[in-house]
Amino acid sequence: MKKFYLNRLTNLFSVRNKRSIRLFKPSLGNRELREVQKSFNASWVGLGPKVKIFEQAWSDYLGCNKAYALNSATAALHLSLKAFKFKPGKKVLLPSLTFASTASAVLYNNLIPVFVDCDVDNLSLELEDLKNKYDKDCVAIIPVHYTGHPCAMEKIIPWAKSKGLKVIEDCAHTAGSFYKGKRLGMWGDISCFSFEEKKLLTTGDGGMICSDDINLLKDIPPLRWVGIDKDTWKSAKSYVDDQKNTMHWYYEINELGYKYNMNDLSASIGIIQLKRLNYFLRKRTQIIERYLENLKNCPNLIPLVKYEPKTYSYQIFGIRTSFREQLMLYLKQNKIATGCHYTPLHQQPLFKTYKSSCPIIESQANKLITLPLHVDLSLKDIDFICDKIYQCLSKV
């Protein structure tokens, strides 16, 4: 096996050693440009009709009753918690291994984050620790589908309902997956998706808040638009209509809102990206399968999670190794980008006030490495990366 990898390395080295391999990269082309050009031609690039089109397309794709496009998944998480009007000081359960936005949204709402440990196999919420950290002040739970691998929603949802907890699905790493016959994003009360440039589809920056409960999201339009009760693009149409009144400009502000709206340029990109999503997912499946095949006999590593690429869609591919520093430096020397997703939040200075014991993720955190994953990678790129990994880890 070692000879096989070294022979492949010899064949690839002369071609690959002069250019860098990016960690993440959006796939954008002429179709997106043409859709953006339509917004240019209409001279409407803010919150407008394209946002509405993208919202409806996403709602149809996910199968939810309502979806609102925002400028980020961070905004979606913030407004998801705000929709429930929880009393300040109540608690929200969430995994320690997640992006800062998941916990920041809790603080934005004057709530208290309760950091839950991760299970050792898939680094998602550890169910026993979740149950142990629950108390009567807990009002919600935010399961995070880390890397795109599903949390055990069939266990989390019944338990949450038995405790009267609201469930907000953080779907920033996934899009399109079914879990036990139901789309990820359709298990909880509200779901939040990310369209930031590294995600499965992109709008540059952007996010979506979704629910089957239309009433639950009824306040989102003014909340995303500084509290204003009607969209500017709809108002603008009435500026030159033939109604005999001069109050076409009038609006009311009944609550404190935020500048969280998506704009038509971003939505234009999203409209096309959603049409291309199935292709993106197929290509990612091929890449992850290649990684798994190439690395299955590599010493001193295991996959980041128990990947099932034929079943689920993944934003992140990575591995775990006790030789992380050596490997990251070696890959960097060979112009292969790597990362780490993430430092456990309960260890971050901002969140240390909310003391929590999470021994499983503490034992794993220094082993995590994120490897390149995007649809413009070739299978030769993956072979090259795997050869370098094998070359490094077979010597430590």
Secondary structure by P-SEA (a helix, b strand, c coil): caaaaaaaaaacccccccbbbbcbbbbbcaaaaaaaaaaaaaccccccaaaaaaaaaaaaaaccccccccccaaaaaaaaaaaacccccbbbbbbccccaaaaaaaaaacbbbbbbbbccccccccaaaaaaaccccccbbbbbcccccccaaaaaaaaaaaabbbbbbccccccccccccccccccccbbbbbccccccccccccbbbbccccccccaaaaaacccccccaaaaaaacccccccccccbbbbccccccccccaaaaaaaaaaaaaaaaaaaaaaaaaaaaaaaaccccccccccccccccccccccbbbbcaaaaaaaaaaaacbbbbbccccccccccccccccccaaaaacccccccccccccccaaaaaaaaaaaaaaaacc
